[in-house]
Amino acid sequence: VQLQASGGGLVQAGGSLRLSCAARGINFRLYTLRWYRQAPGKEREFVAGITDYGSTDYADSVKGRFTIGRDYVRRTLSLQMNNLRPEDTAVYYCNVDARGSTYWGQGTLVTVSS
């Protein structure tokens, strides 16, 4: 299983970024996919998840600002992040639990300047 995250970068507070995660080696349609993030000096935390049938869940801190999506044709997971805040600065990871194991992408850095 390979998860390849991309789309991070430097943005000013109030700006937007869109993250993508390409998934290979799994039946993309079958599993819940998630985004996590880890800020410097903090534990990794859940950001958003989307089930195989499209039901979504968000951390309270990002509700109303972030939107998770999945493209079944391109086999990609996305995270549209709007109205970014300095506290959103972190490395963002895509995640899937599949076939009894947990898989992580390599992470993409998002830096939000004030």
Residue frames as qw, qx, qy, qz and C-alpha x, y, z in Angstrom:
[[0.000, 0.890, 0.456, 0.000, 0.00, 0.00, 0.00],
 [0.425, 0.031, 0.016, 0.905, 1.32, 3.44, -0.93],
 [0.026, -0.903, -0.416, 0.099, -0.10, 6.78, 0.13],
 [0.494, 0.127, 0.110, 0.853, 1.48, 9.83, -1.49],
 [0.078, -0.857, -0.411, 0.300, 0.47, 13.18, 0.00],
 [0.413, 0.179, 0.207, 0.868, 1.06, 16.52, -1.70],
 [0.046, -0.773, -0.437, -0.458, -0.14, 20.10, -1.78],
 [0.505, -0.711, -0.267, 0.410, 1.38, 21.58, 1.34],
 [0.442, 0.504, 0.057, 0.740, 3.08, 24.94, 1.41],
 [0.230, -0.270, -0.359, 0.863, 3.30, 28.36, 2.99],
 [0.066, -0.648, -0.546, -0.527, 0.17, 30.48, 3.16],
 [0.047, -0.262, 0.313, -0.912, -0.94, 33.56, 5.03],
 [0.143, 0.309, 0.790, -0.510, -3.66, 33.39, 7.66],
 [0.485, 0.526, 0.235, -0.658, -7.06, 33.44, 6.00],
 [0.340, 0.471, -0.634, -0.511, -5.73, 31.73, 2.89],
 [0.924, 0.088, 0.184, -0.325, -6.50, 28.34, 1.38],
 [0.026, 0.471, -0.854, -0.220, -4.67, 25.18, 0.41],
 [0.913, 0.089, -0.046, -0.396, -5.77, 21.89, -1.09],
 [0.298, -0.465, 0.834, 0.015, -4.03, 18.68, -0.09],
 [0.842, 0.235, -0.307, -0.376, -4.15, 15.50, -2.12],
 [0.466, -0.403, 0.784, -0.076, -3.27, 11.91, -1.31],
 [0.673, 0.325, -0.528, -0.403, -2.86, 9.31, -4.03],
 [0.699, -0.286, 0.597, -0.270, -3.62, 5.76, -2.88],
 [0.612, 0.411, -0.622, -0.265, -2.14, 2.71, -4.55],
 [0.256, 0.223, -0.921, 0.189, -2.22, -0.96, -3.65],
 [0.216, 0.234, 0.797, -0.514, -5.66, -1.10, -2.10],
 [0.030, 0.565, 0.726, 0.392, -9.22, -1.29, -3.34],
 [0.072, 0.155, -0.144, 0.975, -9.86, 2.42, -2.92],
 [0.466, -0.389, -0.364, -0.706, -13.61, 2.00, -2.69],
 [0.690, -0.315, -0.652, 0.007, -13.63, -0.22, 0.38],
 [0.580, -0.264, -0.479, 0.604, -12.02, 1.79, 3.16],
 [0.198, -0.959, -0.189, 0.080, -12.42, 4.82, 5.36],
 [0.604, 0.364, -0.081, 0.704, -9.70, 7.36, 4.60],
 [0.406, -0.853, -0.250, 0.213, -8.48, 9.97, 7.04],
 [0.370, 0.681, -0.221, 0.592, -6.28, 13.03, 7.41],
 [0.659, -0.631, -0.234, 0.334, -4.22, 13.57, 10.54],
 [0.306, 0.819, -0.188, 0.448, -1.79, 16.32, 11.42],
 [0.755, -0.424, -0.241, 0.438, 1.13, 16.78, 13.77],
 [0.059, 0.958, -0.087, 0.266, 2.27, 20.20, 14.92],
 [0.452, 0.468, -0.572, 0.499, 5.78, 20.76, 16.30],
 [0.013, -0.249, 0.699, -0.670, 6.03, 19.41, 19.83],
 [0.654, -0.010, 0.296, -0.696, 2.51, 17.96, 19.77],
 [0.491, 0.037, 0.870, 0.006, 0.95, 14.56, 19.25],
 [0.090, -0.079, -0.716, -0.687, -0.56, 13.55, 15.95],
 [0.355, 0.313, 0.565, -0.676, -4.28, 14.37, 15.88],
 [0.346, 0.469, 0.783, 0.214, -7.27, 13.46, 13.77],
 [0.057, 0.230, -0.142, -0.961, -8.41, 16.11, 11.29],
 [0.661, 0.277, -0.031, -0.697, -11.05, 14.55, 9.04],
 [0.321, -0.077, 0.937, 0.118, -12.30, 11.22, 7.76],
 [0.618, 0.273, -0.206, -0.707, -14.51, 9.93, 4.95],
 [0.683, -0.048, 0.711, -0.159, -16.09, 6.49, 4.81],
 [0.301, 0.019, 0.822, 0.484, -16.39, 4.21, 1.81],
 [0.155, 0.653, 0.712, 0.207, -19.91, 5.53, 1.17],
 [0.210, 0.565, 0.156, 0.783, -18.97, 9.18, 1.61],
 [0.489, -0.824, -0.281, -0.054, -19.95, 9.97, 5.18],
 [0.423, 0.553, -0.306, 0.650, -17.61, 12.56, 6.67],
 [0.628, -0.702, -0.273, 0.196, -16.34, 13.47, 10.12],
 [0.352, 0.693, -0.185, 0.601, -14.24, 16.42, 11.27],
 [0.462, -0.233, -0.495, 0.698, -12.33, 17.55, 14.29],
 [0.077, -0.869, -0.439, 0.214, -14.12, 20.43, 16.00],
 [0.317, -0.627, 0.155, 0.694, -11.17, 22.72, 15.32],
 [0.136, -0.162, 0.613, 0.761, -11.61, 22.47, 11.53],
 [0.238, 0.570, 0.786, -0.013, -15.38, 22.15, 11.13],
 [0.220, 0.903, 0.291, -0.225, -16.73, 24.69, 8.68],
 [0.005, 0.841, -0.394, -0.372, -13.27, 25.43, 7.28],
 [0.099, -0.373, 0.874, 0.294, -11.99, 22.11, 5.93],
 [0.838, 0.249, 0.070, -0.480, -13.68, 19.74, 3.48],
 [0.381, -0.306, 0.852, 0.187, -12.58, 16.17, 2.89],
 [0.755, 0.437, -0.042, -0.487, -13.33, 14.44, -0.38],
 [0.546, -0.226, 0.768, 0.246, -12.48, 11.36, -2.38],
 [0.544, 0.530, -0.343, -0.553, -12.26, 10.80, -6.14],
 [0.850, -0.053, 0.517, -0.092, -13.00, 7.18, -6.97],
 [0.784, 0.616, 0.011, 0.074, -11.76, 7.49, -10.56],
 [0.336, 0.770, -0.428, 0.332, -8.42, 9.12, -9.72],
 [0.828, -0.265, -0.430, 0.242, -8.13, 7.14, -6.48],
 [0.314, 0.313, -0.318, 0.838, -7.25, 10.25, -4.52],
 [0.369, -0.706, -0.535, 0.281, -8.20, 11.69, -1.17],
 [0.239, 0.557, 0.035, 0.795, -8.37, 15.47, -0.83],
 [0.346, -0.639, -0.488, 0.484, -8.56, 18.06, 1.91],
 [0.169, 0.687, 0.203, 0.677, -9.70, 21.55, 0.99],
 [0.464, -0.479, -0.432, 0.607, -8.55, 23.93, 3.72],
 [0.094, 0.734, 0.247, 0.626, -10.04, 27.41, 3.85],
 [0.347, -0.849, 0.054, -0.394, -9.64, 30.28, 6.27],
 [0.810, 0.023, -0.437, 0.389, -6.38, 28.83, 7.52],
 [0.426, -0.885, 0.087, -0.165, -5.05, 29.87, 10.91],
 [0.150, 0.695, -0.670, 0.213, -1.52, 29.83, 12.32],
 [0.566, -0.307, 0.688, -0.335, -2.58, 26.99, 14.61],
 [0.918, 0.324, 0.113, -0.200, -3.23, 24.84, 11.52],
 [0.298, 0.729, -0.617, -0.008, 0.53, 24.75, 10.93],
 [0.754, -0.269, 0.584, -0.132, 1.54, 21.09, 10.95],
 [0.088, 0.260, -0.872, -0.405, 2.64, 18.14, 8.88],
 [0.751, 0.141, 0.161, -0.624, -0.49, 16.58, 7.40],
 [0.111, -0.222, 0.958, 0.142, -0.72, 12.83, 6.86],
 [0.747, 0.027, -0.281, -0.602, -3.21, 10.69, 5.00],
 [0.269, -0.248, 0.877, -0.311, -4.15, 7.39, 6.61],
 [0.774, -0.005, -0.351, -0.526, -6.01, 4.20, 5.91],
 [0.507, -0.269, 0.781, -0.245, -6.65, 1.06, 7.92],
 [0.767, 0.361, -0.309, -0.431, -6.69, -1.78, 5.42],
 [0.848, 0.165, -0.504, 0.012, -6.27, -5.53, 5.60],
 [0.813, -0.482, -0.262, 0.192, -5.48, -5.47, 9.30],
 [0.600, -0.121, -0.065, 0.788, -2.77, -2.81, 9.10],
 [0.014, 0.930, 0.198, -0.311, -2.53, 0.96, 9.40],
 [0.639, 0.278, 0.262, 0.668, -0.84, 2.86, 6.57],
 [0.121, -0.852, -0.115, 0.496, 0.45, 6.42, 6.54],
 [0.574, 0.756, 0.048, 0.311, 1.54, 8.72, 3.78],
 [0.660, 0.093, -0.220, 0.712, 4.85, 10.52, 4.08],
 [0.234, -0.742, -0.346, 0.524, 3.29, 13.79, 5.19],
 [0.352, 0.574, 0.243, 0.698, 3.10, 17.24, 3.64],
 [0.328, -0.329, -0.382, 0.799, 3.99, 20.40, 5.53],
 [0.005, -0.808, -0.417, -0.415, 1.48, 23.22, 5.87],
 [0.391, -0.235, -0.302, 0.837, 2.75, 26.49, 7.31],
 [0.020, -0.840, -0.457, -0.293, 0.33, 29.32, 8.04],
 [0.380, 0.063, -0.230, 0.893, 1.88, 32.70, 8.77],
 [0.105, -0.741, -0.565, 0.347, 0.12, 35.33, 10.84]]
